[in-house]
Structure formats: structure tokens, C-alpha cells
Amino acid sequence: MEPSFDCAVSSLLCAEDNFSIFDENDDYFGGGGEAGEFGATAWNHRFYRNWNQNRVFNGVGEDGLALPSEECVALMIEKEHKHLPNADYLKRLQSCDIDPAARQEAIDFIRKVGAHFNFGPLCEYLSINYLDRFLSAYELPKGKAWTMQLLAVACLSLAAKMEETEVPLLLDLQVGESKFVFEARTIQRMELLVSSTLSWRMQAITPFSFIDYFLYKLNGDKIPPRSSISRSIQLISSTNKGIDLLEFKPSEIAAAVAISAAVESTPVDTEKAVSFFTQHVQKERVMKCVGLMHGMSLVGESTVPFVPQSPIGVLDAACLSYKSDDTMVVGSYANSSHTHTSPSSTKRRKLNRPCEMEL
């Protein structure tokens, strides 16, 4: 039997210093401060996290920030494998050892809630990163459909705490026609289990960590146009549309996205474009990633915002149309000052006994 939430929580209550969430060589994720050379991951994420809030990015000028150095990019590439799902994760999804439909439903939930609260694209991407890494390392109990939604809520909450300036209350994250509604303490327990399973590596390296650098290189070491940045963000967000791109590292996805965005705006020889990045990524891998993106229809479609026929528009529409006839409440609201309203026809189920909350 998997350990219960209570056991998982008690095992996490240990003495920790301020740097316990980092590897001994991972100071650049936060321990080094602004003076640290390897703060580029945090910088780059800060650059993209609020794109949905209509910030205007015209290169480094707005925030007074510089591009990461070659050494910094090389170090991020060296470390990026620590922020990926286990190597057999894609095969387990393809063989249905891990339910791909349940995973997609969780992703749809994350996207729907993220759109409701206007979260930035990085928050959404991090949520799915946490979800995939957790599923690859921890086996959820069979026959308990509520566990996947609880995981989705916890991953989104953690990502919002990492990247958003305003984080909704845990109960408020469960908007819309959710199948289950969890009380705050249940979500907090799941957050601890997720964080522990991910070895507390929450400031993950993602394609957003590299995309500006690759766009800069493709643009002749000049600040890329805003349209290229916007399109790249769209493409990165779309890479979670299926499971095929899970085989690629963040740097490889970023290189493929940068090339694809450049090809859409100006005629660019793909193989020549890849040559700009061979110092950091393998040409064959990037070319394969570009090909898969084309095969998934992520590239080459309209880039006009809010057009339903675009990959982003279609996916968002699918997420927003996701509904359920049944709503279940997991946990009671006895200790909460928040209320949850639902239609009179809504069905609720409360799981109050500790044994029912075991994972």
C-alpha cells in the first residue's frame, strides 16, 4: 500500500537550512543572488512569466537585463536533465502503463484554470512539468480518479507560487465544473508530496530558459522582434499538446521553436539555422523535433492572436469546453472560511475518513 498523506507529511517535517532545496552545485537557482553569474534561469523565467498580462517586451531594455552568457547556457544544458521526467516516462504513456487520457484531462484542467486567472505561460508550463515528473516517479493508486485532479491542482498551485505575483486561494483554484473539490489542507499535503518527490527542484529549467538566447543568435546577435518572441511563446505552450515531444530536452525544444518561429517570419534554411546552435545542441535531435512539430501542426498555421483555427486557439477552446456532470467534494469545509457554491443538481461526495485519503 502506498503511504498515506499523513505519513508523507510527517516524513517531510525535518530540519532544513535555507539552501536545502538546492543541489550542492545548484547555487545559481537562487543561492547566488543577483551577483551570481548563473542567475539566468530565474532571469529568463521572470522575463516570460507575465506575458499574458500584456507586458511589452522590447528586448533587454525594459527590465535592464542582459542575455545569459555562453557559460551560463552551457551550465543550464548540463543541469537540464535533472528537471525532466524519468527516461521511461514516454514509453509508459505510449503503452498506457500511465493513463495518457487522465494526464491530458489534468493538463486541460491546468490550462482552463490558468486561463481563468490569466496566469502567464511559464506558470502553465511549470505546472505540466511538475505533473509529468511526478507521474514518472510516483505511482498513483489505481481506481481513484480523484487523485489525478488533486495532483493537477497541487502542481498548478506550486507553479503559481513560484511564478505569479498574485496567487489565488487553494479553494479558488478549483473553478468551473470540476469533478472533485478538495479542501485546502488536502491540497497542501499533496503539494508536500509533489515537492518531496521532485527533490524540491521547483525552479525548473524549461524551453523558456533558452528561447531568448536562441532567438538572439538567429537574429544575428540582435534583439529579436516582438513577433518572434510572441510566436515562440505560443509554440512552447503548444508543445504540451501531445506526448511525442516528451522525448526532447528543453534546450532542444527551444532551438526547434526558435527555428520554426524564424521560418514563419522570414525565409530561413532550417539546417543552416541549426548550425548556430550546434555548440549546445545536437543537429539531428533539433531537426527531428522541428519535424515532429510540423507533424503535430504546431508550425505553419496562422499567428494572428485569438483565431480559433490556430493550435493555441483550438486547444484553449477544447480546455474551456471541458465540463463534467458530476462534482465531488473531497474533504469537509469545517475548517475553512471559504464557501463553494454549485448548481442544485450538482452531486457531492465527501471523503472524511483518513483511510479514504491514502495514496
C-alpha positions as CSV (number, residue, x, y, z in Angstrom):
1,M,0.0,0.0,0.0
2,E,1.2,3.5,-0.9
3,P,2.0,5.8,2.1
4,S,-0.9,7.9,3.3
5,F,-0.8,11.7,3.0
6,D,-0.3,11.9,6.8
7,C,2.8,9.6,6.6
8,A,4.1,11.6,3.7
9,V,3.8,14.9,5.6
10,S,5.4,13.6,8.7
11,S,8.4,12.3,6.8
12,L,8.9,15.8,5.4
13,L,9.0,17.6,8.8
14,C,12.7,17.7,9.1
15,A,15.3,20.3,9.9
16,E,16.3,22.2,6.8
17,D,18.5,25.2,6.1
18,N,17.8,27.9,3.6
19,F,19.6,26.1,0.8
20,S,18.2,22.6,1.4
21,I,16.1,22.7,-1.8
22,F,19.1,23.1,-4.0
23,D,21.9,20.7,-5.0
24,E,25.3,21.5,-3.6
25,N,26.2,22.7,-7.1
26,D,22.9,24.4,-7.8
27,D,23.5,27.8,-6.3
28,Y,22.7,29.5,-9.5
29,F,19.0,28.7,-9.0
30,G,18.7,31.1,-6.2
31,G,21.6,30.9,-3.7
32,G,23.9,33.2,-5.7
33,G,21.7,36.3,-5.7
34,E,21.8,39.0,-8.3
35,A,25.6,39.0,-8.4
36,G,25.7,35.3,-9.3
37,E,26.7,34.6,-12.9
38,F,24.3,31.7,-13.2
39,G,21.0,33.5,-12.3
40,A,19.9,33.4,-15.9
41,T,17.3,30.7,-15.3
42,A,15.4,32.9,-12.8
43,W,16.0,35.9,-15.0
44,N,14.7,34.3,-18.1
45,H,11.6,33.0,-16.3
46,R,10.9,36.4,-14.9
47,F,11.1,37.7,-18.5
48,Y,8.3,35.5,-19.7
49,R,6.1,34.8,-16.7
50,N,3.8,37.8,-17.2
51,W,3.4,37.7,-20.9
52,N,-0.4,37.1,-20.5
53,Q,-0.6,40.3,-18.5
54,N,0.2,42.2,-21.8
55,R,3.7,43.4,-20.8
56,V,5.6,45.0,-23.6
57,F,8.9,43.3,-24.2
58,N,11.4,45.1,-26.5
59,G,14.5,43.2,-25.6
60,V,16.6,43.8,-22.6
61,G,15.8,47.5,-22.2
62,E,12.6,47.3,-20.2
63,D,14.0,45.4,-17.2
64,G,17.6,46.4,-17.7
65,L,18.6,42.7,-18.0
66,A,21.2,41.0,-20.2
67,L,21.2,37.8,-22.1
68,P,22.8,34.7,-20.4
69,S,26.4,34.1,-21.2
70,E,27.6,31.2,-23.2
71,E,28.9,29.6,-20.0
72,C,25.5,30.1,-18.3
73,V,23.7,28.4,-21.2
74,A,26.2,25.6,-21.2
75,L,25.7,25.0,-17.5
76,M,21.9,25.1,-17.8
77,I,22.2,22.4,-20.6
78,E,24.4,20.4,-18.2
79,K,21.7,20.6,-15.5
80,E,18.5,20.3,-17.5
81,H,18.3,16.5,-17.2
82,K,17.5,16.9,-13.5
83,H,14.3,18.7,-14.4
84,L,12.9,16.1,-16.8
85,P,10.6,13.1,-16.2
86,N,12.3,9.7,-15.8
87,A,13.7,8.2,-19.0
88,D,11.0,5.6,-19.4
89,Y,8.1,8.0,-18.9
90,L,7.2,8.4,-22.6
91,K,7.2,4.6,-23.2
92,R,4.9,4.2,-20.1
93,L,2.5,6.7,-21.6
94,Q,2.6,5.1,-25.0
95,S,2.0,1.6,-23.5
96,C,-0.8,3.1,-21.3
97,D,1.0,1.9,-18.2
98,I,0.3,5.5,-17.2
99,D,-3.1,6.6,-18.5
100,P,-2.5,9.3,-21.2
101,A,-6.1,10.3,-21.2
102,A,-6.0,11.0,-17.5
103,R,-2.8,13.0,-18.0
104,Q,-4.5,15.0,-20.8
105,E,-7.5,15.7,-18.6
106,A,-5.2,17.0,-15.9
107,I,-3.5,19.2,-18.5
108,D,-6.8,20.5,-19.7
109,F,-7.8,21.4,-16.2
110,I,-4.5,23.3,-15.7
111,R,-5.0,25.2,-18.9
112,K,-8.6,26.0,-18.1
113,V,-7.8,27.3,-14.6
114,G,-4.7,29.1,-15.8
115,A,-6.8,30.9,-18.4
116,H,-9.4,31.8,-15.8
117,F,-6.8,33.5,-13.6
118,N,-4.8,34.9,-16.5
119,F,-1.6,33.1,-15.4
120,G,1.4,33.5,-17.5
121,P,2.6,30.8,-20.0
122,L,5.5,29.8,-17.8
123,C,3.2,29.0,-14.9
124,E,1.3,26.7,-17.1
125,Y,4.4,25.1,-18.4
126,L,5.9,24.6,-15.0
127,S,2.6,23.0,-13.8
128,I,2.8,20.4,-16.5
129,N,6.5,19.9,-15.9
130,Y,5.7,19.1,-12.2
131,L,2.9,16.8,-13.3
132,D,5.0,14.8,-15.7
133,R,8.0,14.5,-13.4
134,F,5.7,13.3,-10.5
135,L,3.9,10.8,-12.6
136,S,7.2,9.4,-13.8
137,A,8.4,8.9,-10.3
138,Y,5.3,8.1,-8.2
139,E,2.6,5.6,-9.0
140,L,-0.9,6.9,-8.1
141,P,-3.3,4.3,-6.8
142,K,-5.5,2.6,-9.3
143,G,-9.2,3.1,-9.3
144,K,-9.1,6.5,-7.6
145,A,-9.8,9.0,-10.3
146,W,-9.8,12.0,-7.9
147,T,-6.0,11.6,-7.3
148,M,-5.2,12.9,-10.8
149,Q,-7.2,16.0,-10.4
150,L,-5.8,16.6,-6.9
151,L,-2.3,16.3,-8.4
152,A,-3.2,18.8,-11.1
153,V,-4.5,21.3,-8.5
154,A,-1.3,20.9,-6.4
155,C,1.0,21.3,-9.4
156,L,-0.8,24.4,-10.6
157,S,-0.7,25.8,-7.0
158,L,3.0,25.2,-6.7
159,A,3.8,26.7,-10.1
160,A,1.7,29.8,-9.3
161,K,3.6,30.2,-6.0
162,M,6.8,30.1,-8.0
163,E,5.9,32.4,-10.8
164,E,2.9,34.5,-10.2
165,T,2.8,37.8,-8.3
166,E,-0.8,37.1,-7.1
167,V,-1.7,33.6,-6.1
168,P,-5.4,32.6,-5.6
169,L,-6.5,30.8,-2.5
170,L,-6.4,27.0,-2.9
171,L,-10.1,26.6,-2.9
172,D,-10.5,29.3,-5.5
173,L,-8.2,27.4,-7.9
174,Q,-10.9,24.8,-8.3
175,V,-13.1,26.8,-10.6
176,G,-15.7,25.7,-13.1
177,E,-17.2,22.3,-13.3
178,S,-14.5,20.3,-11.6
179,K,-15.3,16.6,-10.9
180,F,-13.9,16.9,-7.4
181,V,-13.4,19.8,-4.9
182,F,-10.7,19.4,-2.3
183,E,-10.2,21.3,0.9
184,A,-7.1,23.4,1.4
185,R,-5.3,21.1,3.8
186,T,-5.7,18.1,1.4
187,I,-4.1,20.2,-1.4
188,Q,-1.3,21.3,0.9
189,R,-0.5,17.7,1.7
190,M,-0.3,16.9,-2.0
191,E,1.9,19.9,-2.5
192,L,4.4,18.5,0.0
193,L,4.3,15.0,-1.6
194,V,4.9,16.5,-5.0
195,S,7.8,18.8,-3.8
196,S,9.4,15.9,-2.0
197,T,9.1,13.6,-5.0
198,L,10.7,16.2,-7.2
199,S,13.6,16.6,-4.8
200,W,12.5,20.2,-4.2
201,R,13.7,21.2,-7.7
202,M,10.9,23.6,-8.4
203,Q,12.8,26.3,-10.3
204,A,12.9,24.0,-13.3
205,I,14.9,24.6,-16.5
206,T,12.4,24.9,-19.4
207,P,12.5,25.9,-23.0
208,F,11.8,29.5,-21.7
209,S,15.3,29.3,-20.2
210,F,16.9,29.2,-23.6
211,I,14.5,30.7,-26.1
212,D,15.6,34.3,-25.9
213,Y,19.2,33.2,-26.3
214,F,18.5,31.2,-29.4
215,L,16.3,33.9,-31.0
216,Y,19.1,36.4,-30.3
217,K,21.6,34.1,-32.1
218,L,19.2,33.5,-35.1
219,N,18.7,37.3,-35.4
220,G,22.4,38.0,-35.9
221,D,23.2,38.7,-32.2
222,K,20.5,41.3,-32.2
223,I,17.3,41.7,-30.1
224,P,14.6,39.6,-31.9
225,P,11.4,41.3,-33.0
226,R,8.4,41.1,-30.7
227,S,6.5,39.0,-33.1
228,S,9.2,36.2,-32.9
229,I,9.1,36.3,-29.1
230,S,5.3,36.1,-29.1
231,R,5.2,33.3,-31.7
232,S,7.9,31.4,-29.8
233,I,5.8,31.6,-26.6
234,Q,2.8,30.2,-28.4
235,L,4.8,27.3,-29.8
236,I,6.4,26.4,-26.5
237,S,3.0,26.4,-24.8
238,S,1.7,24.2,-27.6
239,T,4.4,21.6,-27.2
240,N,2.4,20.0,-24.3
241,K,-0.5,19.3,-26.8
242,G,0.6,15.7,-27.1
243,I,3.2,13.3,-25.7
244,D,5.6,12.9,-28.6
245,L,7.8,15.9,-27.7
246,L,8.4,14.5,-24.2
247,E,11.5,12.8,-25.6
248,F,13.3,16.1,-26.1
249,K,15.2,18.2,-23.7
250,P,14.2,21.8,-23.0
251,S,17.2,23.2,-24.9
252,E,16.3,21.0,-28.0
253,I,12.6,22.2,-27.9
254,A,13.8,25.8,-27.5
255,A,16.1,25.5,-30.5
256,A,13.4,23.9,-32.6
257,V,10.9,26.6,-31.6
258,A,13.3,29.4,-32.4
259,I,13.9,28.0,-35.8
260,S,10.2,27.4,-36.5
261,A,9.3,30.9,-35.4
262,A,12.1,32.4,-37.6
263,V,11.0,30.3,-40.6
264,E,7.4,31.6,-40.3
265,S,8.5,35.2,-40.4
266,T,11.4,35.1,-42.9
267,P,12.8,32.5,-45.4
268,V,15.4,30.6,-43.4
269,D,17.2,27.4,-44.3
270,T,16.5,25.1,-41.4
271,E,19.7,23.2,-41.5
272,K,21.7,26.4,-41.7
273,A,19.8,27.8,-38.8
274,V,20.6,24.7,-36.7
275,S,24.3,25.4,-37.2
276,F,24.0,28.4,-35.0
277,F,23.2,26.1,-32.0
278,T,25.5,23.1,-32.6
279,Q,27.7,24.3,-29.8
280,H,24.9,23.5,-27.4
281,V,22.5,21.0,-29.0
282,Q,22.7,18.1,-31.5
283,K,21.7,18.9,-35.0
284,E,19.9,15.6,-35.6
285,R,17.8,16.0,-32.4
286,V,16.7,19.5,-33.2
287,M,15.8,18.6,-36.8
288,K,13.7,15.7,-35.5
289,C,12.0,18.0,-33.1
290,V,11.2,20.5,-35.8
291,G,9.8,17.7,-37.9
292,L,7.5,16.5,-35.1
293,M,6.3,20.0,-34.5
294,H,5.3,20.3,-38.2
295,G,3.7,16.8,-38.0
296,M,1.6,17.9,-35.0
297,S,0.5,21.0,-36.9
298,L,2.1,23.3,-34.4
299,V,4.0,25.2,-37.1
300,G,2.9,26.9,-40.2
301,E,-0.6,28.0,-39.1
302,S,-2.0,31.4,-38.6
303,T,-0.2,33.5,-36.0
304,V,-3.0,36.0,-35.6
305,P,-4.0,36.1,-32.0
306,F,-7.3,34.6,-30.9
307,V,-8.0,32.9,-34.2
308,P,-9.8,29.6,-33.3
309,Q,-8.1,27.7,-36.1
310,S,-4.6,28.2,-34.6
311,P,-3.2,25.5,-32.4
312,I,-3.4,27.6,-29.4
313,G,-7.0,28.7,-30.1
314,V,-8.2,25.2,-30.8
315,L,-6.5,23.9,-27.6
316,D,-7.8,26.7,-25.5
317,A,-11.3,26.2,-26.8
318,A,-11.1,22.5,-26.0
319,C,-10.0,23.3,-22.5
320,L,-12.7,25.8,-21.9
321,S,-15.4,23.5,-23.2
322,Y,-14.3,20.7,-20.8
323,K,-17.2,20.0,-18.5
324,S,-18.4,17.3,-16.1
325,D,-21.8,16.3,-15.0
326,D,-20.7,15.3,-11.5
327,T,-18.9,17.4,-8.9
328,M,-17.5,15.7,-5.8
329,V,-16.2,17.3,-2.7
330,V,-13.1,15.7,-1.2
331,G,-12.7,16.8,2.5
332,S,-15.0,19.0,4.5
333,Y,-15.2,22.7,4.8
334,A,-15.4,22.7,8.6
335,N,-12.1,24.5,9.0
336,S,-12.4,26.8,6.0
337,S,-13.7,30.3,5.9
338,H,-14.4,30.0,2.2
339,T,-17.6,28.8,0.6
340,H,-18.1,26.8,-2.6
341,T,-21.4,27.2,-4.4
342,S,-22.6,24.9,-7.1
343,P,-25.9,24.2,-9.0
344,S,-28.6,22.4,-7.1
345,S,-28.2,19.5,-9.5
346,T,-24.5,19.1,-8.5
347,K,-23.6,15.9,-6.8
348,R,-21.1,16.0,-4.0
349,R,-19.1,13.3,-2.2
350,K,-17.1,13.9,0.9
351,L,-14.1,11.8,1.8
352,N,-13.7,12.4,5.5
353,R,-12.1,9.2,6.8
354,P,-8.3,9.2,6.8
355,C,-8.2,5.7,5.2
356,E,-10.0,7.2,2.2
357,M,-7.3,9.8,1.6
358,E,-4.5,7.3,1.3
359,L,-2.2,7.4,-1.7
